[in-house]
Amino acid sequence: LSIRGGLTGAAQTALDVLEAAGIKPEALGRDVIFSGQLRGDVDLLAPIEGESTRGTVQIETDDLTLAVNGLKEPINALSGRATYDLSQGLQARGLTGSLLGDAITADVTADRDGVQVKATGRLQTVNVSALAGLGFSEELLTGASDWQAEVTQQDGRVRVLLRTEGVGLESRLPYPLGKPAEMPGPIVVELVQDAESHQMNARLFSETEISARLDRSPLALSVTTPTIDLLGWAQLPDDGGDSALSLLLNLDTVQIGETVLRVDQAAVQLQPDSVAVSFAGEELAGQVQRLGEAPVSINLEYVMLPAAGEFLAPPEADPLLDFDPGTLPSAMVQIGELRRGDKRYQDLGMTVVGGESRLDVTRLAFTRDGQRFVGEMAWTGATSEAGAKTALVLRAEGFSLGGFLRVNEAEPLLEAKTGQFSADLSWQGSPLGFSMLTSRGQVSLRLSDGRFFDLGNSAEVLRLFGILNIDTLTRRLRLDILDLVQPGVAFDEVSATGRLEDGVLRLDPELVMQGPSVSFRLTGLANLAEQTLDQRLEVDIPLTNNLPLASVLLGAPQV
């Protein structure tokens, strides 16, 4: 029986006819769904008995919709021609259509073994983000790039493969997902769905791998990447979504500005009304949590920062100079131990309040070498009226303050039963941009009822000539006056107030030591940048064994 004629009608009706005849591929209408109007020519040869029906149906359409299981959005306005061969299946080449408004070209093959769709097109980056369910705005993802998509269905398994070289795609997301438009950045995304699971695997910019089970809730992503820009991701705006997400990040390091910390793993739990992040690594460990609009709770076991420069070294580049502190949320911070090189700060706590292009820190407290310090800090960003600037107020009181005056890191110079310390300083830049050479303000210290340690130096009462031959400025700033006093000598009080500005420390009015055996007053200034002194030292000298002063000045030995 020879059947020839025309075909006009709904695509679903044509599929129903093919299914009734027992010649429709199983995937058509299940994993690959056509909707819209078709027209075409039918040329069939149907034996009266014995053999199967043979022939072809030439199909034409100019407004068909193609939905593929595993592809988030359908292909609309599909037009072109296709051939349906009853023995070989459906073949369509060069179909044109629209995916989220972007023009694409597609080839479709469907037979008894399965269905394959290959599509190419230049897609807007924000549309690809929507296809992947990321929901980033055009402020973060812009431009367009050439994409290739391949969808295959076989034996109930659907595989979607998306590829691009990334030229033209611009991502303003933080590292490692940021990229300028002109730079290539290969992206490969694979989605696999069957009766048991729905999985996603992706490789981004040759450095980052992401995998997930899309059929589980909450959505859990496993991310492997060398490092992430922690501050950059912290500044991303909340998209107001109501989905839950869990991320497990396998890392080598995290970046905080220019500071890099070694971290093995980070876990992120995102709920509609909360977020929780935990870190585990050699240089960073602890948790960060936030519930609703409440302040962030930061509870870290330890943070190991690189050593700072020398005390009087010229200032280095400020890693947070252009960072807007107003983008950081209010927080309650507690850090068990913070190390900066070999300097240890313990039991560090603070309350952080964010504002417009500024950050205020109250209830600042930490312990250094057994001494507790308290204070406050304010940090304004570059876009604020004051510009990028930090102000710090520190106070301390106790018997451990004497230990901060040292001959070297291992040898305290003196001890005192009581002491008070205060510092009111400010500088241009972020808190990490601190330098004694660029700060200004006032520092004061008062110690009472103490003694200078006997560190094994000469037992001479005094080396007058040594007064005029001080080796280094740093030694003087540390009050290394062992050349002026007998080791072990007691003092009643040591007090000093200094004003710091433009790299110059000016005693205001003086540094004074009062004691039963020796007293002195030091006035003048120290140029920290040039490491020069312009000072006057007045000493009250007790001469032992009635030794004439002239003999001392001539260097005569004492008896």
C-alpha positions, 0 to 999 in steps of 0.5 A: 500500500503506497501512501502519499499526501500532506501533513498539517497539525500539532506536533503532539498529534503527529507523535501520537500517530507515530506512537499508535503505529509503533514507530515513535522513538521512546525518547520523543515526547518524554525526554525531548518534547516538541510543541507547536505546528508542523507541516510536511509531505508523507511518502510511505510504503506499507506492505499488506503483510509481512514486512514493516512499513517503510518511507519518509515524512518531510517535515517543515516548521517555522515556530516550534518549541523544543524542550529537552530534559536536563536543559533548564529553558526550551528552544523557542521559534525553532524553524527549518526542515527535518526528515523522519525516516521510519527505518532510520529515525528523525534527522534535522540539520541547521534548525534555527531558534532562540534560547532566552532571546539568543539566536542558536543553530541546532541539529536533532537526531532521534532513532530507536537508540535515543535522541541527540541534540547539538546546538551552537550559538552566541549566548549572553553571559547573564542568560547562561547564568540563568540556565545554570540556575546561578541567578547572578545579575548583569552587574556581575556577569556581562558580555556574550561568548560562543557556546556549544551544547550537546544533549544525548538520551540513551537507555533512560539516561540524559546527558547535557554537555555545555562548552565555551572558550569564554572569549567575550564573557566578562565575570566581575565575580571574585577570584577564582571566577573573575575574568575580563572579556578579552581573555579566554576562559574555558568552561565545561559543564556536564549534567547527567540524569537517570532514574537514580540521580541527577548530577552536575560536574563543571570545570571553570577557567582550567582551575576550578572544579564543581560537582553536585547532586542536583536531585538532593535538597539542600543543594550540595556543591563540592568545589575544588580550587587553589584559592578564593578571594574571601573578602571579595565573596563577602562583599557580594550582595544578597540576592534575596533567594529562598533556596538552601545551599551547602558548599564543601570547598577543597582549597590550598589557600584563602586570600584576604586582601594581599594576605594568603592563608593556608587552608585545607578545607572550608564548608559553607551552609546557606539557608534562607535565613542563615549562613554558616562557614567553617575553616580548617587548615594550617593557618586558619581554623574556626567558624563564621555564622549569621542568622537573619539580619543579626550581626555575624558571629566570628569564632576562630580558633587561630589565625596565622598572619605573615610577619609584619615589617620592621618596626621602623621600616618604610610603609609597604603597599596597603592591601586594603587601601581601596576596600570599602569597609562599609560592605562588611556586616556588623559582627561579634568577633572572638579569636583564640590566638592571632599570630603576626610572625612571632608576635602572639595576640591571645583572646582577641575580641571585638564588636564590629559595627558597619556603616556607610563606607566605614567600620567602627570597632568597640570593645576591642580587647586582646592579651599580648605577653600577659598584658591585657589591652583594651580600646576602640578603632574606626576605619573609613573607606576611600569613598567617605568624606574623610577618605581612607583612614584609620583611628586607634585608641589603646589603653592598658594597665597592669604589672606586665607593661614593663616587659614591653621595654626590651633590650631584644625580643628575649630580654625584658629591660625592666619590671614594675609593680604598676603601669599605665599605657595609652595610645591615640593614633591615626593614619591614612589607609586601612588597619593593615596600612599602619606604619610608625612613619605615617601615623600621628597622635600621642603615646604615653607610659607610666611605670611605678615601683620597679627595677632594671634587670641585671643582664650581665652588663658592666657593674660600673655605676655609669658610662658617661661617654656611652651617653654620647655614643648610642648605637641605634635609634631603635635601641633608644626607643626601647629605653635601652639605658643599661649604659646609664644605670647600674643593672638591678637598680630600682626606680620609683617612677618612669613616665613619658609622653610623646607626640608622633607626626610625619615620622617624628616622635617628639617628647611632650614634654619629657621622659623622666625616671625618678629613683633612689640611686639615679634620675634623668630627664630626656627631652627633644625629638627622634626622627624615625624616618631618618633615624636621627636624634635631636635630644637633651639628656640630664642625669643626676649622678651619685658618685660612689666611694667619694670618687671625684667627678674629674676622675670619672670624666677621665675614665679612671677605674673605681676602687 
